[in-house]
Amino acid sequence: METLKILFWILLFIIVYTYLGYGMLLYGLVKLKRLFSKKVSVNVASNDLPEVTLMIPAYNESDYVHQKMENTMSLNYPKDKLKIVWVTDGSNDGTNIRLERYKDVQLFHQDERKGKINAMNRVMPYVKTPLVVFSDANTKLGQDSIMHIVNCFNDEKVGCVSGEKRIVNKCSDAAAGAGEGLYWKYESTLKKWDAELYSAVGAAGELFAIRTELYNEVEQDTILDDFIISLRVAQKGYIIQYNPEAYAIETASENVKEELKRKIRISAGGIQSVIRLRSLLNIFKYGMLSFQYISHRVLRWTLTPLCLLLLIPVSVVLASNEGFYSLGFYNVFFWLQITMYMAAFLGWTLENNATRIKVLFVPYYFFIMNLSVVLGFFRFMGNNQSVNWERAKRAA
């Protein structure tokens, strides 16, 4: 029984550290750093602004072409210094035809579809600007986003800049929107602190930029291209800066089923990324970057969901030893677990019900997040995740 108690506390520590402890520790380290250093921001004069390529990989995005181009043309960056590139490999819904009417667009299209990263690999040799910004076709960028990104590159140590993903939930009471929006607010806070301490750990595919010279061709079966590209830049000794003033707006998933589909793919890609970036686990070589990477990413994609599963039978045994109707610690903890899983079940039951209790969507979304890791693991091990991704349906 003593061995089970030790196992219980190890499992609980890993879970709490992953989702709360790291954030608290990170905040403390950032506050400590602020005492000994001053943040200096330098803005580039408009006549010294570098040329930037905005690359928009797209597959069957004809419904978003006009919206995206309107948004792009309204960005606050000199028009003669912003090169707009669309890559539409495999699109057969007229996306490339709609783009042909825009004279300021450089369009790369081929009929064969091999996935987003293959399209990017194919086109990157044609990018001649010092900076390249990647953005999804179905997102709107903040008007000053490119300017904020460019200003971050004034620091020569910065090799990659990640913008902020903002979730606009038009169905504010929906489970997917409530959960996803809350999750991204927390994630954005962690990214901000990560970057302030040393470096952000990965970039958001909706909006991120790198120094063009740092791009290396990525494996053709890569699932999380944004994550791999940004972390490999960091492995070269550069930092990933995070700037929430540069943001991309996206609607929430249509429902939790669509969100689960999206997260399973991310989880499969996360496991693939941990394997491909295994050298980054060497804390003696990469120091602070390894610490942040393991704490913020690796644990979530590998060990922590397993700990949540194991904690259930361990708690049952310890609670039964105390007596299920006692007030012992392990018994109380067991019933708290039951309550949380019941709340998640109720959130699932009420997802599409007219009576919606938003507080239930938090444990429901947390459950979905960890379930997706387990399902993503089996999908990755079975080699069933195609690099050609059908995006999740978004709320109208």
C-alpha positions in Angstrom: 0.0 0.0 0.0 2.9 2.4 0.7 4.2 1.8 -2.8 0.8 2.8 -4.2 0.7 5.9 -2.1 4.1 6.9 -3.5 2.9 6.2 -7.0 -0.2 8.3 -6.3 1.8 11.3 -5.3 4.1 11.0 -8.3 1.2 10.8 -10.7 -0.6 13.7 -9.0 2.6 15.8 -9.1 3.1 15.3 -12.8 -0.5 16.2 -13.6 -0.6 19.3 -11.4 2.8 20.4 -12.6 1.8 20.1 -16.2 -1.4 22.0 -16.1 -0.9 24.4 -13.2 2.5 24.1 -11.6 4.6 25.0 -14.6 2.5 28.1 -15.2 3.0 29.2 -11.5 6.7 28.5 -11.7 7.0 30.3 -15.0 5.2 33.4 -13.6 7.6 33.4 -10.6 10.7 33.2 -12.8 9.4 35.9 -15.1 8.7 38.2 -12.1 12.2 37.5 -10.8 13.7 38.3 -14.2 11.9 41.6 -14.4 13.7 42.7 -11.2 17.1 42.5 -12.9 16.3 43.5 -16.5 14.5 46.1 -18.4 12.5 45.4 -21.5 13.6 47.5 -24.4 11.5 47.8 -27.6 12.8 49.4 -30.8 10.6 50.4 -33.7 12.0 50.5 -37.2 11.5 53.7 -39.2 9.1 53.2 -42.1 11.8 53.9 -44.7 14.0 51.1 -43.1 11.3 48.4 -43.1 12.4 45.2 -44.8 10.6 43.4 -47.6 8.3 40.7 -46.3 6.7 37.7 -48.0 3.2 36.8 -46.7 2.8 33.1 -47.7 -0.7 31.6 -47.6 -0.9 27.9 -48.2 -4.5 26.9 -49.1 -6.4 23.9 -50.1 -10.0 24.4 -51.4 -10.4 27.8 -49.7 -12.4 29.5 -52.4 -15.0 30.7 -49.8 -12.3 32.6 -48.0 -10.3 34.1 -50.9 -12.1 37.5 -51.0 -12.2 37.8 -47.3 -8.5 37.0 -46.9 -7.4 39.3 -49.7 -9.5 42.2 -48.4 -7.9 41.7 -45.0 -4.4 41.4 -46.5 -4.7 44.5 -48.6 -5.8 46.5 -45.5 -2.7 45.5 -43.5 -0.7 48.4 -42.2 2.6 47.7 -44.0 4.0 49.4 -47.1 2.4 47.8 -50.1 5.6 47.9 -52.1 7.4 45.9 -49.4 4.7 43.2 -48.8 4.9 40.3 -51.3 1.7 38.2 -51.3 2.2 34.5 -52.2 -0.6 31.9 -52.3 0.2 28.2 -52.7 -2.9 26.2 -53.8 -1.6 22.7 -54.5 -4.4 20.2 -55.2 -7.2 22.8 -54.9 -10.1 21.9 -57.3 -12.8 24.2 -56.1 -11.6 27.3 -58.1 -9.4 28.8 -55.3 -6.6 29.4 -57.8 -9.0 30.8 -60.4 -10.4 33.3 -58.0 -6.9 34.4 -57.1 -6.0 35.1 -60.7 -8.1 38.3 -60.6 -5.7 39.8 -58.0 -2.8 41.3 -59.8 -0.7 41.8 -56.6 -0.7 38.0 -55.9 2.0 35.6 -56.8 0.3 32.3 -57.3 1.9 28.9 -57.1 -0.4 26.0 -58.1 -0.1 22.4 -59.1 -2.9 19.9 -59.6 -1.4 17.2 -57.4 -2.0 17.5 -53.7 0.8 16.4 -51.4 0.0 18.3 -48.3 0.8 21.7 -46.8 4.4 21.1 -45.9 5.2 19.8 -49.4 3.7 22.9 -50.9 5.8 25.1 -48.6 9.0 23.2 -49.3 8.3 23.6 -53.1 7.8 27.4 -52.9 10.2 28.5 -50.2 13.2 28.6 -52.7 11.4 31.3 -54.6 11.1 33.6 -51.6 13.8 36.3 -51.8 12.7 38.6 -49.0 14.6 38.4 -45.7 11.5 37.6 -43.7 8.6 35.3 -44.5 5.2 35.3 -42.7 3.0 32.3 -42.8 -0.8 32.6 -42.4 -3.8 30.4 -42.9 -6.4 31.3 -45.5 -9.4 31.2 -43.2 -7.9 33.7 -40.6 -8.1 37.5 -40.4 -4.9 39.3 -39.3 -4.9 42.3 -37.1 -4.2 45.5 -39.1 -0.8 46.1 -37.5 0.2 42.4 -37.2 3.0 42.4 -39.8 4.5 45.6 -38.4 4.6 44.1 -34.9 6.2 41.0 -36.2 8.9 42.9 -38.1 9.7 45.0 -35.0 10.5 41.8 -33.1 13.2 40.9 -35.6 15.2 44.0 -34.6 16.7 41.7 -32.0 19.3 39.7 -33.9 18.8 36.7 -31.6 15.2 36.4 -32.7 14.8 33.8 -35.5 11.1 33.2 -35.3 8.1 35.2 -34.2 4.8 33.7 -33.3 1.6 35.7 -33.4 -1.4 35.1 -31.2 -4.4 32.9 -32.2 -7.6 34.5 -31.1 -10.8 32.5 -31.0 -14.0 34.4 -31.9 -16.9 32.3 -30.7 -20.1 33.3 -32.5 -22.0 30.7 -30.5 -20.7 31.9 -27.2 -22.5 29.1 -25.2 -21.2 26.2 -27.3 -19.0 23.7 -25.6 -16.3 23.8 -28.3 -16.2 27.6 -28.2 -16.2 28.0 -24.5 -13.5 25.3 -24.0 -11.3 26.3 -26.9 -11.5 30.0 -26.1 -10.6 29.4 -22.4 -7.8 27.0 -23.4 -6.2 29.5 -25.9 -6.4 32.4 -23.3 -4.4 30.2 -20.9 -2.0 29.1 -23.7 -1.5 32.7 -24.8 -0.5 33.7 -21.3 2.0 30.8 -21.0 3.5 31.7 -24.4 3.9 35.3 -23.3 5.7 34.3 -20.2 7.8 31.6 -22.0 9.0 34.2 -24.4 9.7 36.7 -21.7 11.7 34.2 -19.7 13.7 32.9 -22.7 11.8 31.6 -25.7 8.3 30.6 -26.8 8.0 26.9 -27.4 6.7 26.6 -30.9 4.6 28.9 -33.1 0.9 29.1 -34.0 0.4 28.1 -37.6 -2.3 30.7 -38.0 0.4 33.4 -37.9 4.1 33.1 -37.5 7.3 34.3 -39.3 10.9 33.3 -39.6 14.1 34.7 -41.1 14.0 33.2 -44.6 17.6 32.1 -44.5 16.8 29.8 -41.5 14.3 27.7 -43.3 15.3 24.2 -44.0 13.2 21.7 -46.0 11.0 19.7 -43.6 10.2 16.0 -43.9 7.3 15.4 -46.3 5.2 13.5 -43.8 5.4 16.2 -41.1 2.0 16.8 -39.4 2.8 19.9 -37.3 4.9 21.9 -39.8 4.6 25.2 -37.8 5.9 23.5 -34.6 8.8 21.7 -36.3 9.9 24.7 -38.3 9.9 27.0 -35.3 11.7 24.6 -32.9 14.4 23.8 -35.5 15.0 27.5 -35.7 15.4 27.6 -31.9 17.7 24.6 -32.1 20.1 26.7 -34.2 20.6 29.1 -31.2 17.8 31.6 -32.0 14.8 32.4 -29.9 11.2 32.3 -30.7 9.5 35.6 -29.8 5.8 35.8 -29.0 3.9 39.0 -29.8 0.2 39.0 -28.8 -0.2 42.3 -30.7 0.3 40.4 -33.9 -2.8 38.2 -34.0 -4.9 36.0 -36.2 -8.6 35.7 -35.7 -10.4 32.4 -36.2 -13.8 31.1 -35.3 -14.2 28.2 -32.8 -14.8 24.7 -34.0 -18.4 24.0 -34.9 -18.8 21.5 -32.2 -16.7 19.3 -29.9 -16.7 16.4 -32.4 -14.9 18.7 -34.9 -12.6 20.0 -32.1 -11.8 16.4 -31.2 -10.9 15.6 -34.8 -8.6 18.6 -34.9 -6.9 17.8 -31.6 -6.4 14.1 -32.4 -4.4 15.2 -35.5 -2.4 17.7 -33.3 -1.7 15.0 -30.7 -0.5 12.6 -33.4 1.7 15.4 -34.7 2.9 16.2 -31.2 4.1 12.6 -30.7 5.8 12.7 -34.1 7.4 16.0 -33.2 8.7 14.7 -29.8 10.4 11.9 -31.7 11.9 14.1 -34.4 13.0 16.7 -31.9 14.3 14.2 -29.4 17.7 15.9 -29.3 15.9 18.9 -27.7 15.3 16.8 -24.6 19.0 17.2 -23.8 18.9 19.8 -21.1 22.7 19.9 -20.8 22.9 21.1 -24.4 19.8 23.3 -24.8 19.4 24.4 -21.1 16.4 26.7 -20.6 14.9 25.8 -24.0 14.8 22.1 -23.1 13.3 22.9 -19.7 10.5 25.0 -21.3 9.9 22.4 -24.1 9.6 19.5 -21.7 7.4 21.3 -19.2 5.1 23.0 -21.7 4.9 20.5 -24.6 6.4 17.1 -24.0 4.6 16.2 -20.8 1.2 17.1 -22.3 1.8 15.0 -25.4 3.2 11.9 -23.6 3.3 11.3 -19.9 0.5 13.4 -18.4 -2.5 11.8 -20.1 -1.1 8.4 -19.1 -0.8 9.6 -15.5 -4.5 10.7 -15.6 -5.5 7.2 -16.7 -3.3 5.4 -14.1 -4.5 7.7 -11.3 -8.0 6.2 -11.6 -7.3 2.6 -10.5 -4.7 3.8 -8.0 -7.2 6.1 -6.4 -9.9 3.3 -6.3 -7.5 1.0 -4.4 -6.4 3.7 -1.9 -10.0 4.9 -1.4 -11.3 1.4 -0.8 -8.5 0.8 1.7 -9.8 3.9 3.7 -13.4 3.0 3.1 -15.5 4.7 0.5 -17.7 6.5 3.0 -14.8 7.8 5.2 -13.4 11.3 5.2 -9.8 10.2 4.5 -7.8 12.1 2.0 -7.6 9.4 -0.7 -11.3 8.7 -0.5 -12.2 12.4 -0.8 -9.9 12.7 -3.7 -11.5 9.7 -5.4 -14.9 11.3 -5.1 -13.6 14.5 -6.5 -12.3 12.6 -9.5 -15.7 11.0 -9.9 -17.4 14.4 -9.7 -15.0 15.9 -12.4 -15.7 13.0 -14.8 -19.4 13.3 -14.2 -19.2 17.0 -14.9 -17.4 16.1 -18.2 -20.2 13.6 -19.0 -22.9 16.2 -18.3 -21.0 18.7 -20.5 -21.1 16.1 -23.3 -24.8 15.5 -22.7 -25.7 19.2 -22.7 -23.4 20.1 -25.6 -26.3 20.5 -28.1 -29.0 21.0 -25.5 -31.0 24.2 -25.2 -30.1 24.3 -21.5 -26.3 24.9 -21.4 -24.3 25.2 -18.2 -21.0 26.7 -19.3 -19.1 25.7 -16.2 -19.5 22.0 -17.3 -17.7 22.7 -20.6 -14.4 23.2 -18.8 -14.0 19.7 -17.5 -15.6 18.4 -20.7 -13.0 20.2 -22.8 -10.2 19.1 -20.5 -11.3 15.5 -20.9 -11.5 15.9 -24.7 -7.9 17.3 -24.7 -6.5 14.3 -22.9 -8.6 11.8 -24.8 -7.3 13.2 -28.0 -3.7 12.5 -26.9 -4.5 8.8 -26.3 -6.4 8.5 -29.7 -3.6 10.5 -31.4 -1.0 8.1 -30.0 -2.8 5.1 -31.5 -3.3 6.9 -34.8 0.4 7.8 -35.0 1.5 4.3 -34.0 -0.9 2.9 -36.7 0.5 5.4 -39.2 -3.1 6.4 -39.9 -2.7 10.2 -39.9 -2.4 11.6 -43.4 -0.3 14.7 -44.0 -3.3 15.9 -46.2 -5.5 17.4 -43.6 -9.2 18.1 -44.0 -9.7 21.0 -41.6 -12.2 20.9 -38.9 -15.6 22.7 -39.5 -15.7 26.1 -37.9 -18.7 27.8 -36.3 -20.7 29.9 -38.7 
